[in-house]
Each structure stands twice: as C-alpha cells, then as structure tokens.
C-alpha cells in the first residue's frame, strides 16, 4: 500500500503530465488534517499542489484568501504580476515590489502575524550597530495587506562550491556579535525541551506521510531525550533559530542575514549547530567543494571566528548537532529527491550523541 506522500507525488505527476516530477519537488509540508502541500519547480516557475483524501489540486497564490498581500496578484496582466520569491499557501507570500522609488521585498502574512514579525525584525536590525550581520532595513508596515516591506538586498548566497577563503571565520565573528546583542523578555525563550517538542511534531507528521521513520531515528530520539538535562544552561543568547547557509547573502556591504520570524532567546549552541549540520548536509548533496572534509574545514573556521571552544559549550553543541541531524533527516526525508540522505543524517546524529568528546567528522 502506497503512503500519502507516494500518492501525492503520483498525483502531481499525473496533474502536471510529468512522470519525472519527483526530482522537481522542492518542498513538502504536512498539514492537519491529513493534507500534503507540494512546491514543484515546473520549468522556470513554481507551482503549488494540495493533496488530501486521495485528491490533488493546484493552489494559485492569487486565490489565497488567508493572505491579503496575495490580492495584488489578481487580475493583473501577466507583464505586471509581481515576481513571487516565496510562497507557503495560507501562511506567507514574499513578492518583489517597490517602496516609493526603491526596489523592495514585500512579505505578507496571515492576519495578526505581522506584529510579532515586525518586533522581531526591529530587534534584529539593532544588532547591525554591534558588529553583527547586515540586516535588510524595514521600510514600511502595511496593515491593510498584513505586510512588511524591506529593502531589497542584492547578492549571491554563500559560495560553497569554491574555497571559503576565510568567509566562515568572518561569519563566526558576526554570529558572536549577533548572539551578544541580547534581547529582553519580549523575545520567547527556547529550551532543550522545546527542541525535543519540535522533533516530535516533525516525527508525527513524517510517520503519517511516509508510513514510518528512518531506521535508527527513534533510538536516536531516545538518546537525545536522555541527554536533554545536560543541555540545560543559564547561558542564553539572541538566536535566529533557523540559521543555515541559504539564509545568508554576500553583498557589497557585508554578509546579510534574512528571515527573523523564529527569533528567540536560546543556548548560543543552537544556531551554531544548525549551521554546522547544514554544511554537512550540503556536502552530502554534493554542493560543497572538498565534500565532507570541506564542510568540516568551514565548520572549524566558524568555531574559530565564534571564539568558542570551551568544554561546556562543545558538549551542548553536540546535543544540538544531533538534534539538527534528526530533524533534517525528517525534513529531507519527505523531499523525494533527497530521501536517500536520511540514513546518513541519522547516522551522523548518532556520532554526535555517542562520542565522549567533540564529535569526529562523520564518514
């Protein structure tokens, strides 16, 4: 019997007339009750499909009643439709646009959500003056469209396919400044128990969507839970909570950091671990010059720039590296093109959990 994910991919292939569609599924979201949302690259455009109760249908951003910003996509001539940079049906849409005579990025949310995003971005902007990352300036808040308008920051993503030349040393220095900037109680606190809760939510979704979890995943989750008390710390820093290579751009003004919707206060090891494990993942995907060794070298540069090699920090780092591995094994385990990487990510997580010192480079 096929899983809901297999059924959704088969339905997408039939709807789009593309037997090879699995390789073009960029993102899969599992939503209650029993719904899958697929983002598919179709030629040079993206299309969004909803699969529920065995049926698949296309979702058109302009028809999204949950997102006020999407209204500007309706009825416009093809030449006048703003380019869609990102879209999560019913949750968020990001468009190219203008603010006066300035190129801008418009980010539209569900009603009530922009206020928290506005506050988080203001806090992130303040870290600029403290030597942290370049943060796109907030130009406007448009309540009628539930949208924030940012300056458009131009630059490529981090170049992982060539020598780093000290780039990750500089990123480590910027990250240290970002973490040291601090924040008040208005920013939510994120603890090891919250990290475990995120894992469990992902596990429940993926188990339903695929009919099971990757081999060894449950054992890894049990070991991680047993280590949670060791990861508790009074050391709390400002945290991006979704820090990875594709959240950063290289610009003429420095390294820009994007998307602060999950901003929180957390163990400084949280962001570091997520970025390090994403580098390992990119190596598995064949995107890093030098493969696993190249990813490890960038990771060492990052830690050197961060200036953190104390035993207590590294022990907590292993906890969050293991958690990041287990989470990404699920995130990518429901992306058909990358499902084969899940076992390697689970195994990597086991290395971080089982080694008594700083985890060695996984094979």
N, C-alpha and C positions, 0 to 999 in steps of 0.2 A: 504493500500500500504506500502510495507516494505521500510525502509530507506536504503541509501547506506551502512551504517555500518551493518545493518542486512543482507543485500545482500552479503557483503564481508565475514561476519562470516559464512553464509551458504555456500558460495563458498569454503571457506577454509576447512570446514567440509567435503565437497564432494571431494575436491582435495586430502586431506590427509587421507580420509577414517576414520574420527574420528567425530562421532556425538557430542562428548563432547568437541570439540575443543575450545569453548568459554572460558572455565575455564583456558586454556593454552595460551590465547593471552596476552602477556606481555606488548605490546606497540602498539599504533595505531597512525600513522601520517597522517594528512590530507594535501594533496599537490595539488596545482593547476596544470592543470585544472581537477577538479572532479576525483581525484585519492586518494585512501587509500593504505597505506603501513602497513602491519601487521607483527609484530615479534611474532612468535609462538614457544613455547617450545614443542618439539616433542621428548618425551623420555628424553634423556640426551643432546640432540642437539637442537639448534635453527634453525628455517627456516624462510625465509622472503618471503612474498607474496604481489603482487601488484594487486589491484582491480581497474579497470577502464572500463567504458562503459559496465558494467554488466559482464565483463570477469575477471577471476582471473588466475594469472600465478606466478610461483615461480621465485624469484630473486636469482641468485647464486653470491656470492661475487666475485668469480674468474672471472666472466664475466663483472664486473662493469668497464666500460670504463672511468668513471669520476674519479676513484681513482687509481693513479699509483701504490700505495703500494699493491693493490689487485693482481697485476700481479704475485707476488711471490707465490700466491695460485694456479696458473695454472700449470698443467702438473706435479705437484709434486706427488710422491707416497703417499698413504694415511698416512703411518707412518711418512712422512716428512712434512706434511702440518702444518704450524704454528697454534697453537690454536687461535681461534678468540675470543677475550674478549668482543668486542662490534662492532656493525655494524649498520650504518644508510645508507641505499642504496643511492648512488650518493652523499653522504655528508662526511662520515667519517668511517674509519675502524681502529680498535685497535687490534694488534696482540701481542702475546708473541714472543720473539726473543732473539737475542744476540747482544751485542756491544763488539767486541773483545771476551774476555773470560768471560764477565759479563752478567748475566741474565738481560734482558731489556724488556721494553714495547715500541712497535712501534706504533705511531699514525699517520695515513695517512689522508690527506685532499684533497679536490678539489684543482686544480691548483690555485695558488695565495693566498690561505688561510693560509698556514703555517707561513708566515711572521708576521702577526698580532698575531697568537698564540705564536710564538717564543718570541715576545716582551712582551706579557702579562706574559708568564711564567718567563721570566727573572726578571720582577718586583716582581712577587710572591716569587721567590727564595730569593730576597733581604730581605724579611720580616723574614726569618729564624733567621738572626743575631739580630733581635729586639725582640726576645722572643715570636714570633708567632708560627704557626703550622710548623711541618715538611713538607717541600715541596720536592717531588721527584726531584732529580738532573737531569738536562738536559745533556745528554751525547753527542748527535750528532744532527746535522741538515743534512738531506739527500735530497738535492734539486731535484735530479733525481727522487725520489719517493714521493716528496711533503710530507715528513715525518719528525716528530720529534721523537727522541729516548730518553727515560727516564730510569733511574734506576728502577728496579722492587722493589717496597716496599712491604714487606711481613707483613701481619697482618689481623685480622678479622675486620669486620665492627663493629660499635658501638653496644654493647650488651644491647639491650632494654628489653630483656626478663628476666632480673635479676636486683637486686638493683643497683642503679647508683654509690653508694659509692664515691660521690664527683666528679665523672667524668665530669659532666656538669658544675661544678664550674670551673674546670681546662679549659674546652673548652671555657667558658666565658672569662677567663683571656687571653687565646691565641687569641680569637677573638678581644678583646680590643687591643692587641698588633698589630694584623694584620691591624685593621682599622686605628690605629695611625701611621702606617708606611708611609701612604700618597703616592701620585703619582702626576706626572706633567700633563700638558695639553695634552700630547700624549695619555693619557687614557681617553676614552669617558666619558662624563658626562651623568648621568641617573637621570631624574627628575620625579616628580609625573605624569606629562603629558605623559612621556614615559611609565610609569607603566600602565596607562589607555589605551594607544595605544596597548600594549601587550595584555591586556584583550580583547580589541575589535577585534583584529586579531583572538584570540582563539575563541571568540564568533561566529564570522562569519564562521569559519571552522566547529565548532561543530554543529551549527544550520543546515548547509548543510548536514553534515554527519548523523545526528540523526533525523532531521526534526523538531527540536525545542531546547529550552534551559531549564535547570532545573527550576522548579517552584520557583518563587521569585527572580530568578537571575537578570532579567532586573531591578527590583526595587532596588536591592542591588547595581547594577552598577550605577544607577541614584543617589543614596545617596552618593556613593563613589565619583562620579564626583563633587557633591556639596561640598564635604569636601576637594577637592584637594588643594584649595588655602591655607587651614590651614596646609597642609603637606609640604608646601614650607619652606625651611630653608637654611640659609647660611652655616650650619654645613655639611661639606662634608668629607667623609672618603673613603678609599680604600674599594671596595666591590667585593665580589665573584660573586654575583648576581644569583647563583644557589645553595645556601648553604642549604644542608639538610643532614640527618644522613648518607645516603649512599655515600656521597662524602668524608667521613672520615674513616680512618682505625686506629686501635690501633696497634702500633708497639713497639718494644723494645726501640726505641729512642724517643717515644712520639706519640702524635696524628698527623697523616698525613692528609693533605688536598689535594684533587685532582681536576683536570679539571678547568683550568682558562680561558677557551675560552670566557667567558662572562665578564671578569674582567672590572670594570668600577670605576668611582667615583660617590658616591651616599650618600644619607642620611644613617648614620650608622644603623638606624632602619630597613632598607630594609633587610639586611641579617639576623638580629635577628628575625624579623617577619617570614621570610620564614622557618627558622629552628624551631621556636616555633610551627608554624602551621603544619609542617611535623610531629612533635611529636604527636600532636593531631590526625592527620591522622593515624599514626601508631597505636595509641590506638584504633581508630575505626576499624582498620584492625585486632585487637586482638594480636598485636605484642609487646605491652608494659606491663611489669609487673606492676600490680596495675591499669591498664586501664587508664581512663581519669584522675584519681587522681595521678597516677604515672607519666603521661605526664606533668601534672601541676607542680608536685614537681620538675621534671627535668628542667622545664622552669624557676621556681623560682631560682634554682641553677645557671642556665645560667645567669640570670639577676644579681645575686649576684656577680658572677665572673666578669661579664662585668663592674660592678660598676656604673650602670645607673638606677637611679630611679627618676630622676628629672621629673617634671610635663610635660615640653615641649617635652622631649624625649618620654615619655609614651603616650602622645596624638598622636604623629606622628607614634608611634609603632602600635596603634590601626588602623590607616589608612592602613598601610602595612599588618597588620594581616588580615584585612577584604579583601584586595585585593588578598592576598595569598589564602584565603579561596575560593574566587570566581574563581580564576584561577584553583586551584586544583579540584574544582567541575567540571570543564570542562575537564581537563587533565584526570582525573579518570572516568569521565562520558562517555568517549569513550573507556574505557577498560572494556570489557563485565563483567569480574569477579567482578569489583568494582563499577559498575554503580549505585548500590543501595546506595552508600555512598554520592552521590551528594547532595541530600536534606539536610543531616546533615551538610555538609560543607557550603552550602548556609545559613542555619540557624545559624551556628557558625559565619559566616561573619556578619550577621545581629546583633548578640550580640556585636561584636566589634565596629560596627558602631553606635549603638543606645545607648550604655551605656555612661553616662557622665563622669565616672571615669575609672580607669583601668578595662578592661572588666572582669567580673566574669567568672569562669570556666563554659563553655557551658555544657549543660546536655549531 
